[in-house]
Amino acid sequence: MRTNLNCSELFIRTMEGLAQGRDIPHLAMMLAEELGRTVILTDAVNRVLGFHDPLGTGVNVGEFFPLDLRKTGDQKADFFTEVDRFNEGQWETAQGVLSYIYFALKVPGKHYGHCIVLCTNQELTAEQRMIIQQVSLTLLLALREVLHKELNREWVLDEFVYDVLYNNYDSKLALYEKARHLHWNLEGPYAIIVIESPGDRLPTVRRLGPARFNSSPPVYTVINENTVVILSLTNLTSHQVKGALTEFIAKLLANLTFNYIKDVHIGVGSTATALTDLNQRFQEAKIALELGKVFGTGNPSYFNEMGFLKFIFTAPAQELQEFAQRILSHITAYDLEAETDLLNTLRTFINQQCQITPCAKALYIHENTLRNRLKKIEQLLELDLNRVDHLVNIYIALQIHNMDHFDDI
């Protein structure tokens, strides 16, 4: 560590650098050179924004730093005290398990990221900790500027992608002109992915995706409470697409899992040959997502692999609704008149693979009560719950009744 520069002087230098337009990697270099330690700067989702290794240890930092916040509860903290801003962790690398100290870069109510310092042989000294605290204001301002630019870019992108996915544009020429302005690949083809996740984690989900796919940056946006990803498939053969998508989605799911984001469902549409095809492929991805949840076809669920289901659910919305009405109308009318809940009983019975005991437990009723309800359901449906062809019709009708995609198709 250099000894001719005190904390205040380093703070002034970093602030001057920030005023001169120096970026986060440069600030990471300045801090690392002063500490004589490897420094990693991340944003709030632990994406690595700056990295400098002055000792040449050769450690390889990926796109995201695997910062484990479970022991400290830091991921839920909105406010800080001086004692909780320095925390310790361990990182498994090709060089072995490395120890690190991380410092939360946040203000009351807002978390911007972390400053991580590798400590391979010894703890940080009190002077080194003071240096980090002094420079943290500069780092906060730099991260705040990065976040501000990112939010502005996302706002413009969300508006444009919404127009693309809902065919809300005046002409193809205007569409391509705006896409060119946003630095989109105009050639195609494209893949489109729809991700369903807990609503309060949507801003995090869109930032946890890999930064590159097929040598191009993916487009991440939020549309109607889902995260939508658009990927360029340029120069990929039809045989390469599935493998590339599988690898990309595996990385995305791993990032979500590490950040405690569960109950995620993913649907993938068929290939869009041009920007103007994305509307239909978007609908396919949503259908694949819903059918994957209902029929357990996998996560991710690919529209191209839906078999006969994709033909059923790409029928006109009015026809699907009429089909569901024909199957379920007597039950819904009976529930309304008698104040019963037979439709939910039927749905639970189907979800429990038509097994009496699990269904009764799920509904918190006696098995004989369930049997009586099922007899009534069969009478109202005029269908036999023991016949496969009848069950298929009921499956489809229930899912049409549940799905909310009709307004969009």
C-alpha positions in Angstrom: 0.0 0.0 0.0 1.2 3.5 -0.8 2.1 5.6 2.3 2.4 9.0 0.8 -1.2 9.6 0.3 -3.7 10.0 3.1 -7.3 9.2 3.1 -8.5 12.8 2.4 -6.1 13.2 -0.5 -7.3 9.9 -2.1 -10.9 11.0 -1.7 -10.1 14.3 -3.4 -8.3 12.5 -6.3 -11.2 10.2 -6.8 -13.7 13.0 -6.7 -11.6 14.9 -9.3 -11.5 11.8 -11.4 -15.3 11.5 -11.2 -15.7 15.2 -12.2 -13.4 14.5 -15.2 -15.7 11.7 -16.4 -13.6 8.8 -15.1 -15.6 5.6 -15.0 -16.0 2.9 -12.3 -13.2 0.7 -13.6 -10.8 3.6 -13.2 -12.0 4.3 -9.7 -11.5 0.6 -8.9 -7.9 0.8 -10.2 -7.2 3.9 -8.1 -8.5 2.2 -4.9 -6.8 -1.1 -5.6 -3.4 0.6 -6.2 -3.7 2.5 -3.0 -4.7 -0.6 -1.0 -2.3 -2.9 -2.7 -5.3 -5.4 -2.9 -7.6 -6.7 -5.5 -10.7 -4.5 -5.7 -14.1 -5.5 -7.2 -16.9 -3.0 -7.6 -20.5 -4.3 -8.2 -23.9 -2.9 -8.6 -26.9 -3.8 -6.4 -27.4 -7.2 -8.1 -23.6 -8.0 -7.8 -22.8 -7.5 -11.5 -19.1 -6.6 -11.7 -18.7 -3.1 -13.0 -15.0 -2.6 -12.0 -12.1 -4.9 -11.3 -8.4 -4.3 -10.7 -5.8 -6.8 -9.6 -2.6 -4.8 -8.8 -0.6 -7.9 -7.6 -1.3 -9.9 -10.7 -2.8 -12.9 -8.8 -4.6 -14.0 -12.0 -7.9 -14.5 -10.2 -10.8 -14.6 -12.8 -13.9 -12.6 -12.0 -17.0 -13.5 -13.9 -19.9 -11.3 -14.9 -21.5 -11.5 -11.4 -19.6 -11.8 -8.1 -21.0 -14.6 -5.9 -21.5 -12.4 -2.9 -23.3 -14.4 -0.2 -25.5 -12.1 1.8 -27.4 -14.7 3.8 -25.2 -14.5 6.9 -25.5 -10.8 7.2 -29.0 -10.2 6.0 -27.5 -7.3 4.0 -29.8 -8.1 1.0 -32.8 -6.9 3.0 -31.2 -4.0 4.8 -32.4 -0.5 3.9 -30.4 1.5 6.4 -26.9 1.1 7.7 -24.8 1.7 10.8 -21.1 1.9 10.8 -20.6 -1.5 12.4 -22.5 -3.4 9.7 -20.9 -1.9 6.6 -17.9 -4.2 6.6 -18.6 -7.9 6.3 -16.6 -10.9 5.5 -17.1 -13.7 3.0 -15.3 -16.5 1.2 -15.1 -17.2 -2.6 -14.3 -20.5 -4.2 -12.0 -20.0 -7.2 -9.6 -22.0 -9.3 -6.9 -20.7 -7.0 -8.7 -22.1 -4.0 -11.0 -20.5 -1.4 -10.3 -16.7 -1.1 -11.4 -14.5 1.7 -12.8 -11.1 1.1 -14.2 -8.1 2.9 -17.1 -6.3 1.3 -18.4 -2.8 2.1 -22.0 -1.9 1.4 -22.4 1.1 -0.8 -25.8 2.4 0.2 -27.7 5.3 1.7 -30.9 5.2 3.7 -33.5 3.5 1.6 -31.3 2.8 -1.4 -28.7 0.1 -2.1 -26.3 0.8 -4.9 -23.7 -1.9 -4.7 -20.6 -3.2 -3.0 -16.9 -2.6 -2.8 -15.2 -6.0 -2.4 -11.5 -6.3 -1.4 -9.7 -9.7 -1.5 -7.8 -10.5 1.6 -5.7 -13.6 0.8 -3.2 -13.4 3.6 -4.2 -10.8 6.1 -7.0 -8.7 7.3 -7.5 -5.1 6.2 -5.8 -2.6 8.5 -7.8 0.2 10.2 -6.2 2.6 7.8 -7.3 0.6 4.8 -10.8 0.4 6.1 -10.8 4.2 6.6 -9.6 4.7 3.0 -12.5 2.6 1.8 -15.0 4.6 3.9 -13.6 7.8 2.6 -13.8 6.8 -1.1 -17.2 5.2 -0.7 -18.9 8.6 -1.3 -17.2 8.8 -4.7 -18.2 5.2 -5.5 -21.8 5.9 -4.5 -22.0 8.9 -6.8 -20.5 6.9 -9.6 -22.9 4.0 -9.1 -25.8 6.5 -8.8 -24.9 8.0 -12.2 -24.7 4.5 -13.7 -28.1 3.6 -12.3 -29.7 6.8 -13.5 -28.5 6.2 -17.1 -29.6 2.6 -16.9 -33.1 3.6 -15.8 -33.4 6.2 -18.5 -32.3 3.6 -21.1 -34.8 1.1 -19.7 -37.6 3.6 -19.9 -37.0 4.3 -23.6 -36.4 0.6 -24.4 -39.6 -0.5 -22.6 -41.7 2.0 -24.6 -40.2 0.8 -27.9 -40.4 -2.9 -27.2 -44.0 -2.5 -26.1 -44.8 -0.9 -29.5 -43.0 -3.7 -31.3 -44.7 -6.5 -29.4 -48.2 -5.1 -29.8 -47.7 -3.8 -33.4 -48.2 -0.3 -32.2 -46.2 1.6 -34.9 -47.1 3.7 -37.9 -45.0 1.9 -40.5 -42.3 -0.6 -40.9 -39.9 2.2 -41.9 -40.6 4.1 -38.7 -40.1 0.9 -36.7 -36.7 0.1 -38.2 -35.5 3.7 -37.9 -36.2 3.7 -34.2 -34.6 0.3 -33.8 -31.5 1.6 -35.6 -31.4 4.6 -33.2 -31.5 2.1 -30.2 -28.6 0.1 -31.8 -30.7 -3.0 -32.4 -29.6 -5.7 -34.8 -32.1 -5.2 -37.6 -31.3 -8.4 -39.6 -32.8 -11.1 -37.4 -33.7 -13.8 -36.7 -34.6 -13.4 -33.1 -35.7 -15.6 -30.1 -38.1 -14.2 -27.5 -38.4 -15.4 -23.9 -41.0 -14.5 -21.4 -40.2 -14.9 -17.7 -42.8 -14.9 -14.9 -41.4 -14.1 -11.4 -42.6 -12.6 -8.2 -43.8 -9.1 -9.0 -41.7 -7.3 -6.4 -38.5 -8.7 -8.0 -39.1 -7.7 -11.6 -36.5 -4.9 -11.6 -34.0 -7.3 -10.2 -34.8 -10.1 -12.7 -34.2 -7.9 -15.7 -30.7 -7.0 -14.4 -29.6 -10.6 -13.5 -29.6 -11.9 -17.0 -26.3 -12.6 -18.8 -24.9 -9.5 -20.6 -24.0 -11.4 -23.8 -25.7 -13.9 -26.1 -24.3 -15.0 -29.4 -21.8 -12.1 -29.2 -24.6 -9.5 -28.8 -26.2 -7.8 -25.8 -29.7 -9.2 -25.1 -32.7 -6.9 -24.8 -34.3 -7.0 -21.4 -37.6 -5.3 -20.8 -40.7 -5.5 -18.5 -44.1 -5.9 -20.2 -47.3 -6.5 -18.3 -45.6 -7.8 -15.1 -43.4 -10.2 -17.0 -39.7 -9.9 -18.0 -39.2 -10.2 -21.7 -35.9 -11.1 -23.3 -35.1 -10.7 -27.0 -32.0 -12.4 -28.4 -30.3 -12.1 -31.7 -29.8 -15.5 -33.5 -27.7 -14.1 -36.3 -25.2 -16.7 -37.7 -26.7 -19.5 -35.6 -27.9 -22.6 -37.4 -31.2 -24.1 -36.6 -29.3 -27.0 -34.9 -27.4 -24.5 -32.7 -30.3 -22.4 -31.5 -31.7 -24.8 -28.9 -28.3 -25.5 -27.3 -27.5 -21.8 -27.2 -30.8 -20.9 -25.6 -30.6 -23.7 -23.1 -27.1 -22.5 -22.0 -28.3 -18.9 -21.7 -31.4 -19.8 -19.7 -29.4 -22.0 -17.4 -27.1 -19.1 -16.6 -30.1 -16.8 -16.0 -31.8 -19.3 -13.7 -28.6 -19.8 -11.7 -28.3 -16.1 -11.2 -31.9 -15.9 -10.0 -31.5 -18.9 -7.7 -28.4 -17.4 -6.1 -30.3 -14.2 -5.5 -33.2 -16.1 -3.8 -35.7 -15.5 -6.6 -37.9 -18.6 -6.8 -41.2 -19.5 -8.4 -39.9 -18.5 -11.9 -41.5 -19.9 -15.0 -40.1 -19.4 -18.5 -41.7 -19.7 -22.0 -39.9 -19.5 -25.3 -41.5 -18.6 -28.6 -40.5 -20.0 -32.0 -38.0 -18.1 -34.1 -38.9 -14.7 -35.4 -37.4 -14.0 -38.8 -37.8 -10.2 -38.5 -38.8 -7.5 -36.1 -42.3 -7.5 -37.4 -42.7 -11.2 -36.4 -42.0 -10.6 -32.8 -45.6 -9.8 -32.0 -46.8 -13.4 -32.8 -43.7 -15.0 -31.3 -44.3 -13.0 -28.1 -47.8 -14.5 -27.8 -46.3 -18.0 -28.4 -43.8 -17.5 -25.6 -46.6 -16.5 -23.2 -48.7 -19.5 -24.2 -45.7 -21.8 -23.8 -45.1 -20.4 -20.3 -48.7 -20.9 -19.2 -48.9 -24.4 -20.7 -45.6 -25.3 -19.2 -47.0 -24.5 -15.8 -50.3 -26.3 -16.3 -49.1 -29.4 -18.1 -45.6 -29.7 -16.6 -43.9 -29.6 -20.0 -40.7 -28.2 -18.5 -39.1 -25.0 -17.4 -38.2 -23.5 -19.8 -41.2 -24.5 -21.9 -40.6 -24.2 -25.7 -43.6 -23.4 -27.9 -42.2 -25.5 -30.7 -42.3 -28.5 -28.4 -45.9 -28.1 -27.3 -47.2 -30.7 -29.7 -51.0 -30.6 -30.3 -51.4 -28.1 -27.4 -49.9 -25.3 -29.5 -52.4 -25.8 -32.2 -55.3 -25.6 -29.7 -54.1 -22.5 -27.9 -53.3 -20.6 -31.1 -56.9 -20.8 -32.1 -58.9 -17.5 -32.1 -59.6 -16.3 -28.5 -63.3 -16.2 -29.1 -63.4 -19.9 -30.2 -61.4 -20.9 -27.1 -63.7 -19.0 -24.8 -66.8 -20.5 -26.4 -65.3 -24.0 -25.9 -64.6 -23.3 -22.2 -68.0 -21.9 -21.8 -69.6 -25.0 -23.3 -67.7 -27.3 -20.9 -67.9 -25.3 -17.7 -71.0 -23.1 -17.9 -73.2 -25.4 -15.8 -70.7 -25.6 -13.0 -70.1 -21.8 -12.9 -73.8 -21.2 -12.9 -74.4 -23.7 -10.1 -71.6 -22.2 -8.0 -73.1 -18.8 -8.4 -76.7 -19.9 -7.5 -75.9 -22.4 -4.7 -72.8 -20.4 -3.4 -70.6 -23.5 -3.8 -67.1 -23.9 -5.1 -67.3 -26.9 -7.4 -65.1 -25.3 -10.0 -62.2 -25.0 -7.6 -62.9 -28.6 -6.5 -62.6 -29.7 -10.1 -59.5 -27.7 -10.7 -57.8 -29.1 -7.5 -58.8 -32.6 -8.5 -57.1 -32.2 -11.9 -54.0 -30.6 -10.3 -53.8 -33.6 -8.0 -53.6 -36.0 -10.9 -57.2 -37.1 -10.2 -56.2 -38.7 -6.9 -58.8 -38.7 -4.1 -56.6 -38.6 -1.1 -54.2 -35.8 -2.1 -57.1 -33.8 -3.4 -59.1 -34.2 -0.2 -56.1 -33.1 1.8 -55.5 -30.1 -0.4 -59.1 -29.0 0.0 -59.2 -29.8 3.8 -62.3 -32.0 3.4 -63.2 -35.7 4.0 -62.7 -38.1 1.1 -66.3 -39.0 1.1 -67.3 -35.3 0.9 -65.0 -35.1 -2.1 -66.5 -38.1 -3.8 -70.0 -36.6 -3.4 -68.8 -33.3 -4.9 -67.2 -35.2 -7.9 -70.5 -37.0 -8.5 -72.3 -33.7 -8.6 -69.6 -32.3 -10.9 -70.1 -35.2 -13.3 -73.8 -34.6 -13.3 -73.4 -31.0 -14.2 -70.7 -31.5 -16.8 -72.5 -34.6 -18.3 -69.0 -36.0 -18.5 -67.2 -39.0 -17.0 -64.1 -38.1 -14.9 -62.8 -41.6 -15.5 -62.6 -41.2 -19.2 -59.4 -39.9 -20.7 -61.1 -38.0 -23.6 -63.4 -36.3 -21.2 -60.5 -35.4 -18.9 -58.6 -33.8 -21.8 -61.6 -31.6 -22.6 -61.9 -30.6 -19.0 -58.1 -29.9 -18.8 -58.2 -27.6 -21.7 -61.4 -25.8 -20.6 -60.0 -25.1 -17.2 -56.8 -23.7 -18.6 -58.7 -21.5 -21.0 -60.8 -20.3 -18.1 -57.7 -19.5 -16.1 -55.4 -18.0 -18.7 -55.3 -14.3 -19.0 -53.7 -14.0 -22.5 -56.9 -13.5 -24.5 -56.9 -9.8 -24.3 -53.5 -9.7 -25.9 -53.9 -12.1 -28.7 
